[in-house]
Structures are given as structure tokens and as C-alpha cells.
Amino acid sequence: MYNSTDIGIFIMVARTLNISQAAQRLNISQSTVSKRLKELEESLHLTLVERGQGMKALRLTQAGENFLTIANEMQRLWEQAQHMEYKRSVFSIASLSSLNRQAIPGISDFLHEHISNLHLRILTSHSQDIYDLVEQHEADLGFTLFAREYPNVHVEPWFSEPLVVVRPKGTLLSGPVCTPQELRPENEVYNYNGIRFQDWHDEWWPAARNSYVSLDNADLIPLLLNKPGQWTILQASLARRMAATGNYCLQQLSPPPPARHCYLITHLHPTQRVARIMDVLRPYLQEMAEGWNSTAEMPALHQTLSAK
């Protein structure tokens, strides 16, 4: 007999269409994912996933697509049941790793201060997956780096901020402004900053795979940006925090990259509970955006890090 864990595994496989990626995101082994998925299919007497040699990705069968709708609802109901004992409202936010430190602490404090008996659930994912989470009611609010049309999802601009160059202490600097030609691609710690940035980046440098290292998690940048000559391009708010440690210096780029835009996404048909929470939270989100937009100018170059 299958349980909520099996349902969660199937949903992640359906989302990634890749056993390895599903296992990585669930922090379990590939063999466990394959075994539990097979046991679920046997319990249901259905083939949910099409497998075959030479296939680049898994595919859901028609039965799998039909069951995915049921599985999402089962998972949602299971999570609600887990919190019934405590009579707490659950509010889920799907966020990018690069926004977690910037936005989540303040939002958490605000919500718990203004809404009693609230359980806040934070899901860290990629922009594309966040659309899926919101559309499937697995997340009530999402933060993404691009706007797109998506079934049953409402998208609205949140805030934008400039992108700047961050370099480790000891790097020889030409001044507070640099050009793309001064930045060697093999020294780049590449960090994705949205589609418009990607297009701009590829006009100046080869594909990200030619960089020193390519990341999808901005939290890793301070751990890897540690050798003189290295560089990365980050949003001004994160760059400012790194410079404040005394281990990094900042430069503007000329010509500048496009600003980094962040968007709020919600379901077009939220539950009454979610709608009430959003009514409380929305003014605070607007206040946060106004604060970031008003302080989004380029931070000053840290003179103490000038090369010698």
C-alpha cells in the first residue's frame, strides 16, 4: 500500500521527468526513487511513467497525467491534515535561493506578528518550478526572475535592482568602473540572474560552461569567489552585503547589464484562507519593494580593497 512519501516521490518525478534529479531534490538515492515509484504503480495497477532505452527524459503516461492531478490534491490534503491538531493556517512560499536571505526573514517576522497560529512553509526552487508549484496549489506565493503566461497563475512585477561586479580582496582594479573586455571568462563564478541577463552575458562572453564554475545557488558564491582575479555579477543588495565583510570590492560595468527584475506570482483562484493572508501581506511586500528600489543605486567601491 502506498503512502504520502510515495505520492511525494511521484510528484517530484513528474516535475523533473528525471530519476536522478528527483532523487537529488528529495535527498534520497536513485534506487529508492525507482523502487518506490514501481511499488506505487503496482499498488495502483497502472503504469504512470513511460521508460525506455534511448529516451532522453521520462514521460508520463496518460494514466500518469491523470493521477498527477489526484496526487497533488492528496498531498495538499495530507499537509492540511498534519496541521489540524494545532489548528494552524499553512502558508507556503516558493522562493529562489538568491532571494531567501534578502526577503524571507522579514516576511516571516511580519506574518507571524500579524497572523496568529500560522505555519509558514518555505520551498526553495528554480523559477520554472515555482510556476508549477503555484499553479498546482503547492505554493501560495512565488518569487521568480521572469514573467510568463501560465495557466491559472497571476504574475506582477515586484522590484528591480542593478547588477554589479564583485571581486575578491587582492584583485588588481582599474577603478570603480570596468568594461566586459577586462573580465576574463575563465575567472568567472557564473550566477544566473534571469533571461535578459543571460542574453546580455552571452553577447560578451562564451557560454557559462566556459566559466571557472557555474552556480544555480547564490549562497555558494562566498565559498567559491576567493581567488584574486575571479569575478561574478550579482544584484546590488547581495553585493553590498558581501562587500561589508571586507573581503570583496565592487565595480560598475560599462555598458551595464540589464537590471535584475523579480516578480510575484499567485494563483488566479486562491482559497479564502490564502486570499486573507495575501491581503495582510501585500502592503508589506510593496513596502519592501519600495525600500529596495530606493536604495538600488550602485554601492561605493570599497577603497580599503584597492590593489597594492
N, C-alpha and C positions, 0 to 999 in steps of 0.2 A: 504494500500500500504506500502511495506517495505521500509526502508531507510538504510543509511550506518551503523547506530547503530545496526540494526537487523543483518546486514551482519557480523559485528564485533562480535556480541554475538554468532552467529552460528559458526564462525571460532574458537572462543575460546572453545565452547562446543566440536567441532570436535577434537580440540587439546588435551583437557583434558579427554574427554568422562566421564565427571562428572559435574553435575549441580552445586554442592557446590563449587568445585574448580574453575569452570568458574566464578561463582559469586564473589568469593574471589579475583581473579586476576583482574576482571573488576571493583571491588569495588562497586558492586550493590547487591541487595537482590536476593536470590534464586528464589523467586516468580516472580521477574521481568524477570529473565533469562528464566524461564519456560513459562511465558506469551508471551514474545516477540518471542521466538522460535516457539511457537504454532501459533502465528499470521503470522509468516513468512511462515510456512508450509501451512496455509490456503490461503495465497496470491498466493503461487506457485501451489496450488492444488497437493502437493507432501508430502509424509512422509519422512522426512530427517533423523530422528533418531528413532531407534528401542528402545522402552521402554517395560519393563515387570517386574512383580514381581519376586523376586529371582535373578535378574540379578545383578552381582557384578559391572558391568560397562555398560554404554550406548554403543550402536553400531550404526554406520552409516549404513543406508540402501544403496542399490546400487544407488538410486536416490541421497542420501546424499553425497556419494563419488563423483558422477559426478558433483553435484552442488558445492562441495568444491573447485574444480579447478576454476570454474567460480567465486565463491565468493572471492577467493584470488586475482584474476585478477581485479575484481570490486573494491576491497579495495585499491589495488595498484593504479589504475587509479583515484580513488576518492582522494587519498592523493596527487597525482601529480596535479590534478585539483585545489586543495586547494592552491597550491603554484604558480599557473600560474600567478596570479595577481602581484606577487612580482618578477617573473622571477628568482626564486632561484632554484639551484640544491639541491635535497634532498639526504642525505647520512645517512643510518641507520646502527647503530652498536648495536649488541646484546651482552651483557656482563654479567658476573657473578657479584653478589653484592660484592664479595671479591676482585674483580679487578677494580671496579668502581673508588674508591678513588685513587688507585695506577696508573691507566692508563688513565682514561677518561679526567681529566683536561689538561694534556699535549697534548693529541691528539686533543682535542677541540681547544686549543690555536694554535697548529700547522696548523690545517686545515683552520681555519678562517684567519690565517695570509697569507696562500699561495693560497687559493682559494676564489675568490670574490663571493658574493651573494650565500653563501652556508647556507643551513639549516641542522644542524646536529641533528639527532634523536637518542636518546639512549633508548634501551629496556633492562631492567634487567630481567633475566630469569635463568633457570637451564640449565645445559649442554645439556641434551637431547632435550629440547625445542628449544635451539639455533640452533641445526642442522635442525629442522623443519623450523624455521624462515628463515634460509639461503636458504634451498632447495626450499622454496616457494616464494623466492624473497621478503620476508617481511623484511629481514635484508640483507644488502650488505656485512657486515663483522661480524664475530662472534669470541668470545673468549671462549674457553672451557677447561675443565680439562682432557678430554680423547679424543683419536683418534679412529675413527671407520670408516668403509666403509659405505657410504651413497650415495643414488642416486644423481647425479649431484652436489656433494659437494667435493671441494678440501680441504685437510687437510695438514697442515705443522706445524712442531714444532716452537714455538716462544721463550720461555725461560723456565728455571727451577730454583728453589731455594730450599734450605734446610728447613726442618720443625723443630721447636724448641718448648720447653715447656715454657709457660707463666704462672706466678703465681702472686697473689695479694701481695701487701705490707703486711708484718706481718707474712708471711708464714715461718715456720722453714725450713731452707735449709741445705742440707748436703754438698753442694758445687756447683761448676759451672756445674757439670755433675750429672745426676741422672739415675737410671735404671727404666724400666717399673714397676718392683716389688714395687718400692717406691710410686707409684701413685695409690691411691685408686679409683676404678671406680665410686663409689658413689659421688665422689667430682669432677668428670669431667664435664666441659662445652664442650660438644662434638661439633666439627665443621667438616663438610665433606671436605676432601682435595683430592678427587679423588679415583679411583678404587683401585690402588696399595696401597694407604694409608689405605683404608678400609680393605683390606685383611691383611695387616700388623697389624693393630689395633686389628682385631678380633682374632689374634693369642695370644695376650697378655691380652686382657680384654673381658668381656662378650659383648653382642650386645649393640649398642649405647643406646637402650631403658633402660638400667640399669644405665645410667649416671645420674648426677644431672639434667641436661637439655640437650636436643639435638636441635641444631640450623641448619637452612639452610640459614642463613643470617649473615655473619661475622660482620656486623655493630652492631649487638646486643651484641657482646661479652663484650665490655667495660661496658655495663649496667648490666651484669649478673655475670661477674667474679669479685666479690667484697668481698669475704669472705676468710680469711686466711685458707689455706689448699686446696682451689679449684685449678684447673689447666685446661689448654687447650693446644692443639697443633696447632700452626699456622705457616704460611710461615714467613720466616725471615724478610721480608720487613715490614709486618704489625706488627710483634712482636717488631721490632725496634721502630716503631712509638709509640706503647703503652708504652714501657719502657722509652721513652723520656719524658713522662708525670710525671715520678717519682712515679707512683702508682703501678708499676709492676716490677718483676725481671724475668730474662731469664735463662734457663738451657738447656744444650745439653742433648740428650738422648743417652744412650749406652746400647744396639745397636741402631743405629739411624734408624728412619723411612725412607722410600724411599723419594727422593726429589719430590717436587710438580711440575709437568710439565704442562705448559699451551700451547695451540695450537691456531693457526689462522685458521679459516675456511671461505671460499669464495665459490661462485657459480662457477661451471665449465664453465658456459656460461653467464658471466656478460654482462650487457648492455654497450654500448660505454661510457656512462656517468660514470658508476661505474668503468670501466677499467681505465679511465683517472684519476679519483680521487685516485684509488689504486696505480697508477704509481707515483703519488706525495707522497702518504702517506707511501708506503712500506719502503723507506730508513729510514724514521723516526722511524718506528716500529722496524727495525733492530737495529737502534741506541739505542732505549730504551732497547731492549733485551740485547745488549752487556753491557750496563750500569748495569742492574740488575744482569747479570751473573757475572760481575767482582766484585760486592760488595755483593755477596750472602753468604759470609762467616758468621759464627755464630757471632752475636753481643756479645760484652763482657758482662758478668754478672754485673749488677749494684750493686757495693759494698755497696752503701748507703742503700740498702734494705736488707742487711744481717740481719738475725733474731736476736733479742735480747729479 
